[in-house]
Amino acid sequence: MEGTAIFAAKKSEVIIPDNLVANLATNNARQVYARVAGLNIWENDQGGLQLSIGGRGLDPNRTANFNVRQNGYDISADALGYPESYYTPPIEAIKRIQLVRGAASLQYGTQFGGLINFELRAPETDKTVAITSRQTVGSYGFFNSFNSVSGTVKKLSYYTFAQYKRGDGWRPNSNFDSKTAYADLRYQFTENFKVGAQVTHMDYLAQQPGGLSDQQFARDPRQSNRERNWFEVNWNLFNVSADWKLNQRANLNLTTFGLLATRKSLGFRPNRVDTKDDNELGRDLITGDFRNVGLEARYLNRYTLGGKNGVLLLGTRYYRGYNHSVQGFGPAGRGADFRFVEPDALSTSSYSDYRFPNHNVALFAENILYLNDQVSITPGLRFEYIRTRANGFYGVVDRDLAGNISEVTRQDEQRTSPRGFLLGGVGVSYKPQEEHEFYANISQNYRSITFSDMRIANPSAVIDPNLQDERGFSADAGLRGEQGQWLTYDVSLFALNYGNRIGEVQTYDENDRVLRRRGNIGRALILGVESYAEADVLRLWQPQAGQWSWSTFGNVALIHGRYTASEIAGVKGNQVEFVPNLNLKAGTRAGYGPLKASFQYTYLSDQFTDATNATDGGVSAVVGRIPAYQVMDASVSWEHRWLKLEGSVNNLTNNIYFTRRATGYPGPGILPSDGRSYFLTVGVKW
């Protein structure tokens, strides 16, 4: 337990960035999440502006299959209609990252992925003013400035930071400019009652070099034939919370949160990705406005009943999401000019204009029952009521052989989908000794369709209008613990069963162009083993820590995912997309006093991007195999009193590889990962 949260018998991990010797300035997910087994990470940009991670067959795109939170509240665009995360907190501002995998639906939602919670640094309690400043320079014009001020004055505590980040990127037309600011105020009214308020702002503008075909990637992965593609985000988060310690056994937390945000994408994105751009042509423009508000209340009580100890968690959540999505014709030219222009095809400037008002009410309960000092059982229930609506119109877009728009006809549409359902789960924990635990859990999962995805016109993809919600379950069973002070481990088996799994299959249009069709593929079963271990090697021979230190870690995920049923010909028995059979990460860290160095190796085997297991994406490159790849990273740090120096080399051997084939922005096509790059950080603390 922690605060008003229960973690008993769940597959959970905690990442503490301060313990890492890694490149934190670029939010390098490959290094930050290296100790979490089985994660599949898409590498999108040099600056780490967006986090895209999945696992166990979940689509990594903008981490949409996890419930992503900051300090316990939602930060995604719309938890129901558009659960994508365009904002990622700077790793330099994070105290720790909590991941609750698999059976996490009862407390945090219904999703298959589980929870990712970024817990930002708390105010300094023993100083009136504490200042941190970190400045980083790197390859390809990279610069990052992170500065924070924190402290406590009587009953008032505060923490605030500002970050500026820019870079030119490994490929041409890849520059970005990002600003993030955050303020956290807390007031301790009494020893048992405190309130807090937090505000977050992030905005960035990024040029997008576009995707490549397989042939282009083979010839020159650094090339770009897109000079006019841009992406802009403006993200504003608000949160007010109150915590009561009602007595020695009971805690109550109330939190309300809101989001005011926009995302805008502008560019030329034909199905044939090697088509040269003509600056005289108009561009495709998609805008999204998000206005969300939520309230969550959690009550945790420790009790004794019939001589047995127990912990009861009760909670409720109300969420109202509203997003307005417009797609239309943008201006010609090269600049980041996000305005709609009047087309000849319609009397309106857009060929898709939708409003998505969504409502969600949830009630959840979990209870830890301690049968004895060694065994506990944690059952739970969650009731969900969801009402999603879509009001607007879309244009039926006809294109010529070159992918240019020739005609648009308008279709009005209104859809309402109310549903209520009950999810259940149970976990068991057995601790024969305090340092070792056997755990097992199983939980039902659910993922609603997203109307906002269904009406985005994309020359490389089509959406099945009859999409149905996903339903299934996830289960974990494992052993975790510690051995003395030198070994930490977690080895587990898992199973995910998807009903109505939403995915992609390769198809063709009337002009024989390769398209990716998104719809309900069928039933999929994913089984696997996830293992992690870290050993402090020197402590094995020398229990008392000295000046020297040396530790090594490794995690291996062996995963088998297959479609067990499908109405689509040629899919049953195929490998589930985004499932590398082998996912390996290993590394070592050594140090002498204040000097530390680390080395990390990552390997993922082949994986497919669609359910037909297509190997070649043709001229669009939106489907096909992602070949196996390996990459190495090295970092070093030195610290003395108020000064800290850090250096890192990402992709040490300059491997050429890619982790993603994009259907739309920031593609379509293959998105090459960065080659070798160098970074140097100077940090000071007062």
Secondary structure, 3 states (H helix, E strand, C coil): CECCECCCCCEEEEECHHHCCCCCCCCCHHHHCCCCCCEEECCCCCCCCCCCEEECCCCCHHHCCCEEEECCEECCCECCCECCCCCCCCHHHEEEEEEEECCCHHHHCCCCCEEEEEEECCCCCCCCCEEEEEEEEECCCEEEEEEEEEEEECCEEEEEEEEEEEECCCCCCCCEEEEEEEEEEEEEEECCEEEEEEEEEEEEEEECCCCECHHHHHHCCCCCCCCCCEEEEEEEEEEEEEEEECCCCEEEEEEEEEEEEEEEEEECCCCCCCCCCCCCCCEEEEEEEEEEEEEEEEEEEEEEECCEEEEEEEEEEEEEEEEEEEEEEECCCCCCCCCCCCCCCCCCCEEEEEEEEEEEEEEEEEEEEECCCCEEEEEEEEEEEEEEEEEEEEEEEEECCCCCEEEEEEEEEEEEEEEEEEEEEEEEEEEEECCEEEEEEEEEEEECCCHHHHCCCECCEEECCCCCCEEEEEEEEEEEEEECCCEEEEEEEEEEEEEEEEEEEEEECCCCCEEEEEEEEEEEEEEEEEEEEEEEHHHHHCCCCCCEEEEEEEEEEEEEEEEEECCCCCCCCCECCCCCCEEEEEEEEEEECCEEEEEEEEEECCEECCCCCCCCCCCCCCCCEECCEEEEEEEEEEEECCEEEEEEEECCCCCCCEEEEECCCCCCEEEECCCCEEEEEEEEEC
